[in-house]
Amino acid sequence: MSTFTPCKGKTACRDDGAICLTCGRSFAEIEQTRAQIDALAEFVIAQGYDNVGEFAAYVADKVEKKVRHRRETT
């Protein structure tokens, strides 16, 4: 397993053509993460939720539980 390192912002990115030399993640991983976040943001907007923080906390909790469960069953 590896440890997730969050982006420090687009202006902090330094690359060698394949990975960010600041956070160590591949550009494919960064793009996929951004796409997932964009999709969630669009969903929240489409639903008209005004309690975005509560939605984000709910999603974070569900992701943690789902990952934990899948790791335990494999």
Sequence and secondary structure as in RCSB ss.txt:
>XXXX:A:sequence
MSTFTPCKGKTACRDDGAICLTCGRSFAEIEQTRAQIDALAEFVIAQGYDNVGEFAAYVADKVEKKVRHRRETT
>XXXX:A:secstr
         GGG  BSSSBBTTT  BHHHHHHHHHHHHHHHHHHHHHT S HHHHHHHHHHHHHHHHHHHHHH 
